[in-house]
Amino acid sequence: MSLSKQTKQEIVNKFQTHPDDTGSPEVQIALLTHRIQQITEHLKKFKKDHNTRRSLLKLVGQRRKLLDYLKQVDIKRYRTLLNALNLRK
């Protein structure tokens, strides 16, 4: 259920701010969003998987913190990222 190397590289390439960028908030949020979507699909099948549900809540909290940080630092980048990932605020 983890991200494959190829999928991760595609996400990084799409959201990186410069050629060597792998850790900017945009990249981290995009990776977390993809992982959250995978776990959500898993939980639709396995409703009683409480350990996975807990990890989903941790990932959502981590993404929320990164989004709050990006909003404080640069509101334009924040809004662009929300539109690119189809997230609502």
N, CA, C and O atoms as CSV, one atom per row, in Angstrom:
chain,resi,resn,atom,element,x,y,z
A,1,MET,N,N,0.811,-1.193,0.000
A,1,MET,CA,C,0.000,0.000,0.000
A,1,MET,C,C,0.861,1.266,0.000
A,1,MET,O,O,0.322,2.372,-0.049
A,2,SER,N,N,2.156,1.126,0.052
A,2,SER,CA,C,3.003,2.300,0.053
A,2,SER,C,C,3.172,2.824,-1.370
A,2,SER,O,O,2.793,2.168,-2.341
A,3,LEU,N,N,3.739,3.998,-1.469
A,3,LEU,CA,C,3.962,4.616,-2.764
A,3,LEU,C,C,5.094,3.910,-3.501
A,3,LEU,O,O,6.135,3.612,-2.917
A,4,SER,N,N,4.885,3.649,-4.773
A,4,SER,CA,C,5.972,3.065,-5.552
A,4,SER,C,C,6.979,4.172,-5.877
A,4,SER,O,O,6.657,5.359,-5.835
A,5,LYS,N,N,8.177,3.762,-6.194
A,5,LYS,CA,C,9.245,4.716,-6.472
A,5,LYS,C,C,8.891,5.599,-7.675
A,5,LYS,O,O,9.163,6.799,-7.680
A,6,GLN,N,N,8.289,4.991,-8.676
A,6,GLN,CA,C,7.928,5.720,-9.889
A,6,GLN,C,C,6.819,6.741,-9.606
A,6,GLN,O,O,6.895,7.881,-10.064
A,7,THR,N,N,5.807,6.341,-8.863
A,7,THR,CA,C,4.708,7.251,-8.526
A,7,THR,C,C,5.214,8.418,-7.699
A,7,THR,O,O,4.837,9.566,-7.934
A,8,LYS,N,N,6.061,8.124,-6.738
A,8,LYS,CA,C,6.620,9.171,-5.892
A,8,LYS,C,C,7.429,10.166,-6.720
A,8,LYS,O,O,7.331,11.375,-6.513
A,9,GLN,N,N,8.224,9.656,-7.652
A,9,GLN,CA,C,9.039,10.531,-8.496
A,9,GLN,C,C,8.159,11.410,-9.384
A,9,GLN,O,O,8.482,12.577,-9.604
A,10,GLU,N,N,7.056,10.870,-9.895
A,10,GLU,CA,C,6.137,11.653,-10.719
A,10,GLU,C,C,5.525,12.798,-9.911
A,10,GLU,O,O,5.415,13.922,-10.401
A,11,ILE,N,N,5.133,12.508,-8.686
A,11,ILE,CA,C,4.548,13.540,-7.827
A,11,ILE,C,C,5.580,14.610,-7.506
A,11,ILE,O,O,5.279,15.802,-7.551
A,12,VAL,N,N,6.785,14.188,-7.185
A,12,VAL,CA,C,7.859,15.147,-6.870
A,12,VAL,C,C,8.134,16.029,-8.076
A,12,VAL,O,O,8.262,17.244,-7.929
A,13,ASN,N,N,8.226,15.446,-9.262
A,13,ASN,CA,C,8.497,16.225,-10.468
A,13,ASN,C,C,7.390,17.228,-10.754
A,13,ASN,O,O,7.659,18.327,-11.240
A,14,LYS,N,N,6.166,16.867,-10.460
A,14,LYS,CA,C,5.036,17.760,-10.747
A,14,LYS,C,C,4.992,18.959,-9.802
A,14,LYS,O,O,4.624,20.055,-10.222
A,15,PHE,N,N,5.357,18.774,-8.546
A,15,PHE,CA,C,5.176,19.821,-7.543
A,15,PHE,C,C,6.468,20.470,-7.061
A,15,PHE,O,O,6.420,21.351,-6.202
A,16,GLN,N,N,7.614,20.065,-7.583
A,16,GLN,CA,C,8.867,20.651,-7.106
A,16,GLN,C,C,8.988,22.102,-7.570
A,16,GLN,O,O,8.468,22.478,-8.620
A,17,THR,N,N,9.690,22.915,-6.760
A,17,THR,CA,C,9.848,24.331,-7.065
A,17,THR,C,C,11.131,24.600,-7.839
A,17,THR,O,O,11.229,25.620,-8.521
A,18,HIS,N,N,12.109,23.716,-7.752
A,18,HIS,CA,C,13.333,23.799,-8.536
A,18,HIS,C,C,13.813,22.376,-8.805
A,18,HIS,O,O,13.319,21.445,-8.169
A,19,PRO,N,N,14.757,22.176,-9.725
A,19,PRO,CA,C,15.116,20.812,-10.166
A,19,PRO,C,C,15.564,19.847,-9.071
A,19,PRO,O,O,15.317,18.647,-9.193
A,20,ASP,N,N,16.206,20.321,-8.016
A,20,ASP,CA,C,16.681,19.410,-6.969
A,20,ASP,C,C,15.743,19.338,-5.771
A,20,ASP,O,O,16.106,18.769,-4.741
A,21,ASP,N,N,14.567,19.895,-5.884
A,21,ASP,CA,C,13.643,20.008,-4.762
A,21,ASP,C,C,12.943,18.684,-4.485
A,21,ASP,O,O,12.294,18.118,-5.365
A,22,THR,N,N,13.079,18.196,-3.254
A,22,THR,CA,C,12.334,17.001,-2.843
A,22,THR,C,C,11.637,17.208,-1.510
A,22,THR,O,O,10.873,16.342,-1.085
A,23,GLY,N,N,11.873,18.322,-0.837
A,23,GLY,CA,C,11.336,18.473,0.505
A,23,GLY,C,C,10.571,19.747,0.750
A,23,GLY,O,O,10.305,20.080,1.905
A,24,SER,N,N,10.207,20.476,-0.287
A,24,SER,CA,C,9.437,21.700,-0.073
A,24,SER,C,C,8.048,21.334,0.435
A,24,SER,O,O,7.605,20.200,0.253
A,25,PRO,N,N,7.356,22.276,1.068
A,25,PRO,CA,C,6.016,21.974,1.578
A,25,PRO,C,C,5.063,21.479,0.495
A,25,PRO,O,O,4.227,20.613,0.753
A,26,GLU,N,N,5.183,22.017,-0.705
A,26,GLU,CA,C,4.297,21.591,-1.786
A,26,GLU,C,C,4.469,20.111,-2.099
A,26,GLU,O,O,3.489,19.387,-2.276
A,27,VAL,N,N,5.715,19.668,-2.167
A,27,VAL,CA,C,6.000,18.265,-2.474
A,27,VAL,C,C,5.510,17.373,-1.333
A,27,VAL,O,O,4.882,16.342,-1.574
A,28,GLN,N,N,5.795,17.767,-0.101
A,28,GLN,CA,C,5.379,16.963,1.040
A,28,GLN,C,C,3.863,16.850,1.112
A,28,GLN,O,O,3.333,15.770,1.375
A,29,ILE,N,N,3.164,17.952,0.881
A,29,ILE,CA,C,1.698,17.946,0.929
A,29,ILE,C,C,1.137,17.073,-0.188
A,29,ILE,O,O,0.177,16.334,0.030
A,30,ALA,N,N,1.722,17.150,-1.376
A,30,ALA,CA,C,1.249,16.334,-2.495
A,30,ALA,C,C,1.439,14.845,-2.199
A,30,ALA,O,O,0.556,14.037,-2.487
A,31,LEU,N,N,2.583,14.486,-1.627
A,31,LEU,CA,C,2.828,13.083,-1.288
A,31,LEU,C,C,1.859,12.599,-0.204
A,31,LEU,O,O,1.331,11.490,-0.284
A,32,LEU,N,N,1.636,13.432,0.796
A,32,LEU,CA,C,0.691,13.066,1.853
A,32,LEU,C,C,-0.723,12.921,1.295
A,32,LEU,O,O,-1.459,12.016,1.690
A,33,THR,N,N,-1.099,13.805,0.385
A,33,THR,CA,C,-2.438,13.753,-0.201
A,33,THR,C,C,-2.633,12.452,-0.971
A,33,THR,O,O,-3.687,11.823,-0.873
A,34,HIS,N,N,-1.634,12.052,-1.728
A,34,HIS,CA,C,-1.733,10.793,-2.473
A,34,HIS,C,C,-1.862,9.619,-1.517
A,34,HIS,O,O,-2.666,8.714,-1.746
A,35,ARG,N,N,-1.086,9.628,-0.462
A,35,ARG,CA,C,-1.136,8.551,0.534
A,35,ARG,C,C,-2.492,8.519,1.248
A,35,ARG,O,O,-3.039,7.446,1.501
A,36,ILE,N,N,-3.024,9.689,1.568
A,36,ILE,CA,C,-4.340,9.788,2.220
A,36,ILE,C,C,-5.425,9.210,1.313
A,36,ILE,O,O,-6.326,8.518,1.785
A,37,GLN,N,N,-5.340,9.492,0.023
A,37,GLN,CA,C,-6.321,8.951,-0.917
A,37,GLN,C,C,-6.248,7.430,-0.986
A,37,GLN,O,O,-7.278,6.760,-1.058
A,38,GLN,N,N,-5.028,6.881,-0.962
A,38,GLN,CA,C,-4.873,5.428,-0.967
A,38,GLN,C,C,-5.495,4.805,0.282
A,38,GLN,O,O,-6.219,3.814,0.192
A,39,ILE,N,N,-5.214,5.380,1.427
A,39,ILE,CA,C,-5.725,4.828,2.683
A,39,ILE,C,C,-7.240,4.951,2.749
A,39,ILE,O,O,-7.913,4.063,3.274
A,40,THR,N,N,-7.779,6.037,2.225
A,40,THR,CA,C,-9.229,6.223,2.215
A,40,THR,C,C,-9.899,5.131,1.389
A,40,THR,O,O,-10.928,4.587,1.792
A,41,GLU,N,N,-9.322,4.814,0.244
A,41,GLU,CA,C,-9.868,3.727,-0.575
A,41,GLU,C,C,-9.784,2.387,0.162
A,41,GLU,O,O,-10.708,1.577,0.084
A,42,HIS,N,N,-8.695,2.157,0.865
A,42,HIS,CA,C,-8.547,0.928,1.647
A,42,HIS,C,C,-9.632,0.840,2.721
A,42,HIS,O,O,-10.222,-0.220,2.932
A,43,LEU,N,N,-9.886,1.953,3.389
A,43,LEU,CA,C,-10.864,1.940,4.475
A,43,LEU,C,C,-12.303,1.799,3.977
A,43,LEU,O,O,-13.182,1.408,4.745
A,44,LYS,N,N,-12.553,2.105,2.723
A,44,LYS,CA,C,-13.892,1.874,2.172
A,44,LYS,C,C,-14.179,0.378,2.080
A,44,LYS,O,O,-15.325,-0.047,2.223
A,45,LYS,N,N,-13.132,-0.423,1.842
A,45,LYS,CA,C,-13.295,-1.883,1.784
A,45,LYS,C,C,-13.292,-2.497,3.177
A,45,LYS,O,O,-14.119,-3.351,3.492
A,46,PHE,N,N,-12.347,-2.050,4.010
A,46,PHE,CA,C,-12.140,-2.662,5.314
A,46,PHE,C,C,-12.525,-1.662,6.407
A,46,PHE,O,O,-11.672,-0.969,6.961
A,47,LYS,N,N,-13.802,-1.602,6.700
A,47,LYS,CA,C,-14.338,-0.595,7.609
A,47,LYS,C,C,-13.863,-0.749,9.057
A,47,LYS,O,O,-13.856,0.225,9.810
A,48,LYS,N,N,-13.473,-1.943,9.446
A,48,LYS,CA,C,-13.085,-2.173,10.842
A,48,LYS,C,C,-11.581,-2.122,11.070
A,48,LYS,O,O,-11.107,-2.527,12.131
A,49,ASP,N,N,-10.833,-1.640,10.109
A,49,ASP,CA,C,-9.380,-1.549,10.228
A,49,ASP,C,C,-9.026,-0.267,10.994
A,49,ASP,O,O,-8.729,0.766,10.394
A,50,HIS,N,N,-9.062,-0.355,12.318
A,50,HIS,CA,C,-8.882,0.831,13.159
A,50,HIS,C,C,-7.441,1.317,13.201
A,50,HIS,O,O,-7.207,2.513,13.372
A,51,ASN,N,N,-6.472,0.426,13.050
A,51,ASN,CA,C,-5.076,0.865,13.033
A,51,ASN,C,C,-4.798,1.754,11.820
A,51,ASN,O,O,-4.105,2.766,11.926
A,52,THR,N,N,-5.337,1.371,10.690
A,52,THR,CA,C,-5.163,2.179,9.485
A,52,THR,C,C,-5.912,3.496,9.612
A,52,THR,O,O,-5.442,4.528,9.132
A,53,ARG,N,N,-7.067,3.467,10.252
A,53,ARG,CA,C,-7.841,4.698,10.454
A,53,ARG,C,C,-7.040,5.683,11.322
A,53,ARG,O,O,-7.055,6.890,11.082
A,54,ARG,N,N,-6.359,5.161,12.309
A,54,ARG,CA,C,-5.541,6.021,13.169
A,54,ARG,C,C,-4.380,6.629,12.382
A,54,ARG,O,O,-4.058,7.806,12.551
A,55,SER,N,N,-3.762,5.831,11.531
A,55,SER,CA,C,-2.661,6.372,10.720
A,55,SER,C,C,-3.180,7.404,9.724
A,55,SER,O,O,-2.481,8.367,9.409
A,56,LEU,N,N,-4.393,7.211,9.230
A,56,LEU,CA,C,-5.002,8.202,8.341
A,56,LEU,C,C,-5.184,9.536,9.054
A,56,LEU,O,O,-4.898,10.592,8.490
A,57,LEU,N,N,-5.654,9.485,10.282
A,57,LEU,CA,C,-5.851,10.716,11.050
A,57,LEU,C,C,-4.524,11.417,11.326
A,57,LEU,O,O,-4.458,12.646,11.317
A,58,LYS,N,N,-3.469,10.645,11.572
A,58,LYS,CA,C,-2.146,11.242,11.777
A,58,LYS,C,C,-1.655,11.930,10.507
A,58,LYS,O,O,-1.104,13.030,10.569
A,59,LEU,N,N,-1.852,11.288,9.356
A,59,LEU,CA,C,-1.424,11.877,8.097
A,59,LEU,C,C,-2.213,13.150,7.772
A,59,LEU,O,O,-1.649,14.125,7.276
A,60,VAL,N,N,-3.496,13.135,8.049
A,60,VAL,CA,C,-4.319,14.321,7.807
A,60,VAL,C,C,-3.858,15.469,8.698
A,60,VAL,O,O,-3.802,16.615,8.252
A,61,GLY,N,N,-3.529,15.175,9.945
A,61,GLY,CA,C,-3.022,16.208,10.847
A,61,GLY,C,C,-1.687,16.759,10.391
A,61,GLY,O,O,-1.445,17.962,10.482
A,62,GLN,N,N,-0.824,15.893,9.903
A,62,GLN,CA,C,0.481,16.319,9.405
A,62,GLN,C,C,0.317,17.216,8.174
A,62,GLN,O,O,0.996,18.233,8.039
A,63,ARG,N,N,-0.593,16.822,7.283
A,63,ARG,CA,C,-0.847,17.642,6.089
A,63,ARG,C,C,-1.429,18.990,6.475
A,63,ARG,O,O,-1.084,20.016,5.890
A,64,ARG,N,N,-2.311,18.981,7.461
A,64,ARG,CA,C,-2.929,20.231,7.913
A,64,ARG,C,C,-1.869,21.197,8.449
A,64,ARG,O,O,-1.915,22.393,8.162
A,65,LYS,N,N,-0.918,20.679,9.225
A,65,LYS,CA,C,0.153,21.524,9.759
A,65,LYS,C,C,0.997,22.121,8.637
A,65,LYS,O,O,1.344,23.301,8.678
A,66,LEU,N,N,1.324,21.306,7.638
A,66,LEU,CA,C,2.106,21.810,6.511
A,66,LEU,C,C,1.320,22.851,5.712
A,66,LEU,O,O,1.892,23.841,5.255
A,67,LEU,N,N,0.017,22.633,5.544
A,67,LEU,CA,C,-0.806,23.618,4.839
A,67,LEU,C,C,-0.884,24.927,5.614
A,67,LEU,O,O,-0.830,26.004,5.020
A,68,ASP,N,N,-1.011,24.842,6.929
A,68,ASP,CA,C,-1.036,26.060,7.754
A,68,ASP,C,C,0.281,26.821,7.642
A,68,ASP,O,O,0.289,28.049,7.566
A,69,TYR,N,N,1.387,26.092,7.632
A,69,TYR,CA,C,2.701,26.721,7.489
A,69,TYR,C,C,2.806,27.429,6.143
A,69,TYR,O,O,3.242,28.578,6.069
A,70,LEU,N,N,2.406,26.741,5.087
A,70,LEU,CA,C,2.499,27.325,3.753
A,70,LEU,C,C,1.598,28.547,3.627
A,70,LEU,O,O,1.944,29.511,2.944
A,71,LYS,N,N,0.455,28.507,4.279
A,71,LYS,CA,C,-0.466,29.643,4.252
A,71,LYS,C,C,0.158,30.859,4.926
A,71,LYS,O,O,-0.021,31.985,4.461
A,72,GLN,N,N,0.883,30.642,6.010
A,72,GLN,CA,C,1.534,31.754,6.711
A,72,GLN,C,C,2.702,32.312,5.909
A,72,GLN,O,O,2.918,33.524,5.885
A,73,VAL,N,N,3.449,31.443,5.258
A,73,VAL,CA,C,4.656,31.862,4.544
A,73,VAL,C,C,4.316,32.536,3.221
A,73,VAL,O,O,4.824,33.619,2.930
A,74,ASP,N,N,3.457,31.903,2.415
A,74,ASP,CA,C,3.160,32.421,1.083
A,74,ASP,C,C,1.747,32.010,0.681
A,74,ASP,O,O,1.517,30.870,0.280
A,75,ILE,N,N,0.813,32.935,0.788
A,75,ILE,CA,C,-0.596,32.635,0.537
A,75,ILE,C,C,-0.838,32.282,-0.933
A,75,ILE,O,O,-1.727,31.487,-1.236
A,76,LYS,N,N,-0.061,32.864,-1.843
A,76,LYS,CA,C,-0.241,32.576,-3.268
A,76,LYS,C,C,0.108,31.121,-3.583
A,76,LYS,O,O,-0.640,30.444,-4.287
A,77,ARG,N,N,1.236,30.638,-3.067
A,77,ARG,CA,C,1.623,29.236,-3.252
A,77,ARG,C,C,0.597,28.305,-2.619
A,77,ARG,O,O,0.300,27.241,-3.161
A,78,TYR,N,N,0.057,28.706,-1.473
A,78,TYR,CA,C,-0.957,27.925,-0.769
A,78,TYR,C,C,-2.201,27.742,-1.639
A,78,TYR,O,O,-2.700,26.628,-1.798
A,79,ARG,N,N,-2.692,28.842,-2.196
A,79,ARG,CA,C,-3.909,28.777,-3.014
A,79,ARG,C,C,-3.678,27.980,-4.300
A,79,ARG,O,O,-4.555,27.239,-4.746
A,80,THR,N,N,-2.502,28.139,-4.886
A,80,THR,CA,C,-2.169,27.387,-6.091
A,80,THR,C,C,-2.157,25.892,-5.801
A,80,THR,O,O,-2.666,25.097,-6.591
A,81,LEU,N,N,-1.585,25.518,-4.687
A,81,LEU,CA,C,-1.514,24.103,-4.304
A,81,LEU,C,C,-2.894,23.530,-4.019
A,81,LEU,O,O,-3.188,22.399,-4.406
A,82,LEU,N,N,-3.740,24.299,-3.346
A,82,LEU,CA,C,-5.097,23.827,-3.076
A,82,LEU,C,C,-5.834,23.535,-4.376
A,82,LEU,O,O,-6.527,22.524,-4.486
A,83,ASN,N,N,-5.689,24.411,-5.352
A,83,ASN,CA,C,-6.348,24.197,-6.638
A,83,ASN,C,C,-5.760,22.992,-7.368
A,83,ASN,O,O,-6.501,22.217,-7.973
A,84,ALA,N,N,-4.454,22.826,-7.319
A,84,ALA,CA,C,-3.803,21.727,-8.032
A,84,ALA,C,C,-4.191,20.371,-7.447
A,84,ALA,O,O,-4.321,19.393,-8.183
A,85,LEU,N,N,-4.375,20.308,-6.136
A,85,LEU,CA,C,-4.697,19.035,-5.470
A,85,LEU,C,C,-6.196,18.844,-5.236
A,85,LEU,O,O,-6.618,17.823,-4.693
A,86,ASN,N,N,-6.989,19.819,-5.642
A,86,ASN,CA,C,-8.452,19.768,-5.434
A,86,ASN,C,C,-8.812,19.613,-3.957
A,86,ASN,O,O,-9.691,18.831,-3.594
A,87,LEU,N,N,-8.116,20.371,-3.122
A,87,LEU,CA,C,-8.418,20.381,-1.690
A,87,LEU,C,C,-9.297,21.581,-1.405
A,87,LEU,O,O,-9.206,22.600,-2.090
A,88,ARG,N,N,-10.134,21.470,-0.414
A,88,ARG,CA,C,-10.973,22.600,-0.057
A,88,ARG,C,C,-10.553,23.167,1.268
A,88,ARG,O,O,-10.028,22.452,2.121
A,89,LYS,N,N,-10.775,24.419,1.442
A,89,LYS,CA,C,-10.445,25.065,2.721
A,89,LYS,C,C,-11.578,25.957,3.109
A,89,LYS,O,O,-11.524,26.606,4.153
